[in-house]
Amino acid sequence: MRVLALDYGETRCGCAISDASGVVARPLPVIEPPDARAVAEIVRDQDVGVVVVGLPVGLSGSEGAQAGKALRFRDEVATLVDVPVETYDERLTTKLAQRTVRSGATAAEDSIAAAHILESYLTARDRGGGEG
């Protein structure tokens, strides 16, 4: 089953998708500006079984204003697709993405962040960790 991960931001939304076996994460082009209809199109076109929206929380686990915006985007996407739309803790993925870009990756930083969210989600799911 393919999983689509989103790194929601007010200006753009990074996207990454897994292969059908749910093992490999691949960055996709960003959606700029963020558009739930464009996400729904990816879900349909790529036969996605689950959408995961990164939830920005502080190191203490507290949710701020940006988390609320991500949750609203998750809810908007959920009204347009017939698959589960979950959230997953995205702590530190921006820093990981910045390092990956510095290492020579050519995908957009926001989509690399989405790929890191996806990799973490897939690892937790495989370990039985579920939502984060």
PyRosetta script that sets phi, psi and omega in degrees:
from pyrosetta import init, pose_from_sequence

init()
pose = pose_from_sequence("MRVLALDYGETRCGCAISDASGVVARPLPVIEPPDARAVAEIVRDQDVGVVVVGLPVGLSGSEGAQAGKALRFRDEVATLVDVPVETYDERLTTKLAQRTVRSGATAAEDSIAAAHILESYLTARDRGGGEG")
pose.set_psi(1, 130.8)
pose.set_omega(1, 177.9)
pose.set_phi(2, -77.7)
pose.set_psi(2, 141.2)
pose.set_omega(2, 176.6)
pose.set_phi(3, -119.7)
pose.set_psi(3, 133.3)
pose.set_omega(3, 176.7)
pose.set_phi(4, -107.1)
pose.set_psi(4, 126.1)
pose.set_omega(4, 177.5)
pose.set_phi(5, -110.7)
pose.set_psi(5, 143.0)
pose.set_omega(5, -178.8)
pose.set_phi(6, -125.5)
pose.set_psi(6, 134.8)
pose.set_omega(6, 171.7)
pose.set_phi(7, -108.8)
pose.set_psi(7, 90.2)
pose.set_omega(7, -173.8)
pose.set_phi(8, -73.8)
pose.set_psi(8, 134.4)
pose.set_omega(8, 172.2)
pose.set_phi(9, -139.9)
pose.set_psi(9, 161.7)
pose.set_omega(9, -177.5)
pose.set_phi(10, -66.6)
pose.set_psi(10, -29.3)
pose.set_omega(10, -178.2)
pose.set_phi(11, -94.7)
pose.set_psi(11, -35.6)
pose.set_omega(11, -179.3)
pose.set_phi(12, -152.3)
pose.set_psi(12, 162.9)
pose.set_omega(12, -179.4)
pose.set_phi(13, -124.6)
pose.set_psi(13, 113.9)
pose.set_omega(13, 176.1)
pose.set_phi(14, -73.2)
pose.set_psi(14, 145.1)
pose.set_omega(14, -177.2)
pose.set_phi(15, -134.0)
pose.set_psi(15, 143.7)
pose.set_omega(15, 173.9)
pose.set_phi(16, -147.2)
pose.set_psi(16, 149.2)
pose.set_omega(16, -177.7)
pose.set_phi(17, -131.6)
pose.set_psi(17, 147.5)
pose.set_omega(17, 176.6)
pose.set_phi(18, -90.3)
pose.set_psi(18, 164.8)
pose.set_omega(18, 171.3)
pose.set_phi(19, -73.9)
pose.set_psi(19, 174.2)
pose.set_omega(19, -176.0)
pose.set_phi(20, -61.9)
pose.set_psi(20, -27.4)
pose.set_omega(20, 179.8)
pose.set_phi(21, -82.4)
pose.set_psi(21, -7.5)
pose.set_omega(21, 179.0)
pose.set_phi(22, 73.1)
pose.set_psi(22, 33.6)
pose.set_omega(22, -177.1)
pose.set_phi(23, -115.0)
pose.set_psi(23, -45.6)
pose.set_omega(23, -173.5)
pose.set_phi(24, -101.4)
pose.set_psi(24, 132.3)
pose.set_omega(24, 177.4)
pose.set_phi(25, -101.4)
pose.set_psi(25, 133.6)
pose.set_omega(25, 180.0)
pose.set_phi(26, -130.3)
pose.set_psi(26, 125.3)
pose.set_omega(26, 177.1)
pose.set_phi(27, -64.2)
pose.set_psi(27, 145.7)
pose.set_omega(27, 173.7)
pose.set_phi(28, -114.7)
pose.set_psi(28, 168.2)
pose.set_omega(28, 175.1)
pose.set_phi(29, -60.4)
pose.set_psi(29, 149.6)
pose.set_omega(29, 177.0)
pose.set_phi(30, -69.8)
pose.set_psi(30, 155.8)
pose.set_omega(30, 172.4)
pose.set_phi(31, -102.7)
pose.set_psi(31, 115.2)
pose.set_omega(31, -173.7)
pose.set_phi(32, -133.7)
pose.set_psi(32, 115.8)
pose.set_omega(32, -4.2)
pose.set_phi(33, -73.5)
pose.set_psi(33, 166.4)
pose.set_omega(33, 179.8)
pose.set_phi(34, -56.3)
pose.set_psi(34, 135.9)
pose.set_omega(34, -176.7)
pose.set_phi(35, -146.6)
pose.set_psi(35, 113.8)
pose.set_omega(35, -178.9)
pose.set_phi(36, -60.8)
pose.set_psi(36, -32.2)
pose.set_omega(36, 178.8)
pose.set_phi(37, -65.4)
pose.set_psi(37, -37.6)
pose.set_omega(37, 177.6)
pose.set_phi(38, -65.9)
pose.set_psi(38, -37.5)
pose.set_omega(38, 176.3)
pose.set_phi(39, -63.4)
pose.set_psi(39, -45.3)
pose.set_omega(39, 179.6)
pose.set_phi(40, -59.9)
pose.set_psi(40, -36.1)
pose.set_omega(40, 177.9)
pose.set_phi(41, -64.7)
pose.set_psi(41, -42.7)
pose.set_omega(41, 177.0)
pose.set_phi(42, -61.7)
pose.set_psi(42, -43.8)
pose.set_omega(42, 179.9)
pose.set_phi(43, -56.6)
pose.set_psi(43, -45.9)
pose.set_omega(43, -179.9)
pose.set_phi(44, -68.9)
pose.set_psi(44, -48.4)
pose.set_omega(44, -174.7)
pose.set_phi(45, -67.9)
pose.set_psi(45, -31.9)
pose.set_omega(45, -174.3)
pose.set_phi(46, -103.6)
pose.set_psi(46, 6.6)
pose.set_omega(46, 179.1)
pose.set_phi(47, 54.1)
pose.set_psi(47, 51.8)
pose.set_omega(47, -178.6)
pose.set_phi(48, -78.7)
pose.set_psi(48, 137.7)
pose.set_omega(48, 179.6)
pose.set_phi(49, -101.1)
pose.set_psi(49, -20.8)
pose.set_omega(49, 179.3)
pose.set_phi(50, -149.5)
pose.set_psi(50, 139.7)
pose.set_omega(50, 173.1)
pose.set_phi(51, -110.8)
pose.set_psi(51, 134.1)
pose.set_omega(51, 179.5)
pose.set_phi(52, -121.0)
pose.set_psi(52, 121.2)
pose.set_omega(52, 178.4)
pose.set_phi(53, -103.7)
pose.set_psi(53, 125.0)
pose.set_omega(53, 178.2)
pose.set_phi(54, -63.2)
pose.set_psi(54, 132.0)
pose.set_omega(54, 179.2)
pose.set_phi(55, -106.5)
pose.set_psi(55, 110.5)
pose.set_omega(55, -178.9)
pose.set_phi(56, -76.1)
pose.set_psi(56, 111.9)
pose.set_omega(56, 177.1)
pose.set_phi(57, -123.1)
pose.set_psi(57, 154.5)
pose.set_omega(57, 178.1)
pose.set_phi(58, -71.1)
pose.set_psi(58, 167.7)
pose.set_omega(58, 179.3)
pose.set_phi(59, -58.5)
pose.set_psi(59, -26.2)
pose.set_omega(59, 178.6)
pose.set_phi(60, -81.0)
pose.set_psi(60, -8.5)
pose.set_omega(60, -178.1)
pose.set_phi(61, 95.5)
pose.set_psi(61, 1.0)
pose.set_omega(61, -178.9)
pose.set_phi(62, -79.3)
pose.set_psi(62, 145.7)
pose.set_omega(62, 179.0)
pose.set_phi(63, -99.3)
pose.set_psi(63, 131.4)
pose.set_omega(63, 178.3)
pose.set_phi(64, -107.1)
pose.set_psi(64, -161.2)
pose.set_omega(64, -177.6)
pose.set_phi(65, -61.9)
pose.set_psi(65, -39.5)
pose.set_omega(65, -178.8)
pose.set_phi(66, -65.5)
pose.set_psi(66, -34.0)
pose.set_omega(66, 177.1)
pose.set_phi(67, -62.8)
pose.set_psi(67, -40.6)
pose.set_omega(67, 177.9)
pose.set_phi(68, -61.3)
pose.set_psi(68, -40.1)
pose.set_omega(68, 178.1)
pose.set_phi(69, -66.1)
pose.set_psi(69, -40.1)
pose.set_omega(69, 178.1)
pose.set_phi(70, -64.8)
pose.set_psi(70, -38.8)
pose.set_omega(70, 178.6)
pose.set_phi(71, -66.6)
pose.set_psi(71, -38.5)
pose.set_omega(71, 176.7)
pose.set_phi(72, -64.9)
pose.set_psi(72, -39.5)
pose.set_omega(72, 177.7)
pose.set_phi(73, -65.3)
pose.set_psi(73, -42.5)
pose.set_omega(73, 176.3)
pose.set_phi(74, -55.8)
pose.set_psi(74, -45.9)
pose.set_omega(74, -179.0)
pose.set_phi(75, -64.0)
pose.set_psi(75, -38.8)
pose.set_omega(75, 178.8)
pose.set_phi(76, -64.5)
pose.set_psi(76, -44.4)
pose.set_omega(76, 177.6)
pose.set_phi(77, -61.6)
pose.set_psi(77, -43.2)
pose.set_omega(77, -176.9)
pose.set_phi(78, -59.6)
pose.set_psi(78, -29.8)
pose.set_omega(78, 179.4)
pose.set_phi(79, -74.6)
pose.set_psi(79, -14.4)
pose.set_omega(79, -174.4)
pose.set_phi(80, -106.5)
pose.set_psi(80, -9.3)
pose.set_omega(80, -176.5)
pose.set_phi(81, -125.3)
pose.set_psi(81, 159.1)
pose.set_omega(81, 179.9)
pose.set_phi(82, -106.1)
pose.set_psi(82, 29.7)
pose.set_omega(82, 178.2)
pose.set_phi(83, -126.7)
pose.set_psi(83, 160.0)
pose.set_omega(83, 177.2)
pose.set_phi(84, -61.5)
pose.set_psi(84, 141.7)
pose.set_omega(84, 175.0)
pose.set_phi(85, -123.2)
pose.set_psi(85, 111.5)
pose.set_omega(85, -174.3)
pose.set_phi(86, -112.3)
pose.set_psi(86, 170.0)
pose.set_omega(86, 170.9)
pose.set_phi(87, -113.3)
pose.set_psi(87, 157.6)
pose.set_omega(87, 176.9)
pose.set_phi(88, -147.3)
pose.set_psi(88, 136.4)
pose.set_omega(88, -178.9)
pose.set_phi(89, -54.6)
pose.set_psi(89, 122.2)
pose.set_omega(89, -178.1)
pose.set_phi(90, -106.9)
pose.set_psi(90, 18.5)
pose.set_omega(90, 179.9)
pose.set_phi(91, -50.5)
pose.set_psi(91, 133.1)
pose.set_omega(91, 173.9)
pose.set_phi(92, 72.9)
pose.set_psi(92, -1.0)
pose.set_omega(92, -178.3)
pose.set_phi(93, -68.7)
pose.set_psi(93, -30.4)
pose.set_omega(93, 177.7)
pose.set_phi(94, -64.5)
pose.set_psi(94, -43.3)
pose.set_omega(94, 178.2)
pose.set_phi(95, -64.5)
pose.set_psi(95, -40.7)
pose.set_omega(95, 176.5)
pose.set_phi(96, -61.8)
pose.set_psi(96, -42.2)
pose.set_omega(96, 179.9)
pose.set_phi(97, -63.7)
pose.set_psi(97, -41.6)
pose.set_omega(97, 179.2)
pose.set_phi(98, -62.0)
pose.set_psi(98, -40.7)
pose.set_omega(98, 177.0)
pose.set_phi(99, -64.5)
pose.set_psi(99, -40.9)
pose.set_omega(99, -179.9)
pose.set_phi(100, -63.0)
pose.set_psi(100, -42.1)
pose.set_omega(100, 178.2)
pose.set_phi(101, -63.9)
pose.set_psi(101, -43.2)
pose.set_omega(101, 178.3)
pose.set_phi(102, -62.8)
pose.set_psi(102, -25.9)
pose.set_omega(102, 179.7)
pose.set_phi(103, -80.9)
pose.set_psi(103, -1.4)
pose.set_omega(103, 175.2)
pose.set_phi(104, 110.6)
pose.set_psi(104, 4.8)
pose.set_omega(104, 177.9)
pose.set_phi(105, -64.3)
pose.set_psi(105, 145.0)
pose.set_omega(105, -175.5)
pose.set_phi(106, -104.6)
pose.set_psi(106, -10.0)
pose.set_omega(106, 178.7)
pose.set_phi(107, -72.0)
pose.set_psi(107, 161.5)
pose.set_omega(107, 177.5)
pose.set_phi(108, -61.7)
pose.set_psi(108, 142.2)
pose.set_omega(108, -177.6)
pose.set_phi(109, -56.0)
pose.set_psi(109, -39.5)
pose.set_omega(109, -179.5)
pose.set_phi(110, -64.8)
pose.set_psi(110, -36.3)
pose.set_omega(110, 178.6)
pose.set_phi(111, -76.0)
pose.set_psi(111, -30.4)
pose.set_omega(111, 173.8)
pose.set_phi(112, -66.4)
pose.set_psi(112, -40.3)
pose.set_omega(112, 176.0)
pose.set_phi(113, -60.6)
pose.set_psi(113, -41.8)
pose.set_omega(113, 177.4)
pose.set_phi(114, -62.0)
pose.set_psi(114, -38.0)
pose.set_omega(114, 178.1)
pose.set_phi(115, -64.7)
pose.set_psi(115, -37.9)
pose.set_omega(115, 177.2)
pose.set_phi(116, -67.4)
pose.set_psi(116, -39.7)
pose.set_omega(116, 175.5)
pose.set_phi(117, -59.4)
pose.set_psi(117, -46.4)
pose.set_omega(117, -178.6)
pose.set_phi(118, -62.1)
pose.set_psi(118, -45.6)
pose.set_omega(118, 178.9)
pose.set_phi(119, -59.7)
pose.set_psi(119, -43.6)
pose.set_omega(119, 178.9)
pose.set_phi(120, -64.3)
pose.set_psi(120, -43.3)
pose.set_omega(120, 179.0)
pose.set_phi(121, -61.0)
pose.set_psi(121, -47.0)
pose.set_omega(121, -178.6)
pose.set_phi(122, -63.5)
pose.set_psi(122, -40.5)
pose.set_omega(122, 178.7)
pose.set_phi(123, -63.9)
pose.set_psi(123, -46.1)
pose.set_omega(123, 179.6)
pose.set_phi(124, -64.1)
pose.set_psi(124, -40.9)
pose.set_omega(124, 179.1)
pose.set_phi(125, -62.5)
pose.set_psi(125, -43.0)
pose.set_omega(125, -179.7)
pose.set_phi(126, -66.8)
pose.set_psi(126, -27.3)
pose.set_omega(126, 177.9)
pose.set_phi(127, -89.2)
pose.set_psi(127, 0.0)
pose.set_omega(127, -179.2)
pose.set_phi(128, 84.4)
pose.set_psi(128, 17.9)
pose.set_omega(128, -176.5)
pose.set_phi(129, -83.0)
pose.set_psi(129, -16.3)
pose.set_omega(129, 177.4)
pose.set_phi(130, 59.7)
pose.set_psi(130, -145.8)
pose.set_omega(130, -177.8)
pose.set_phi(131, -68.9)
pose.set_psi(131, 151.4)
pose.set_omega(131, -179.4)
pose.set_phi(132, -118.9)
pose.dump_pdb("model.pdb")
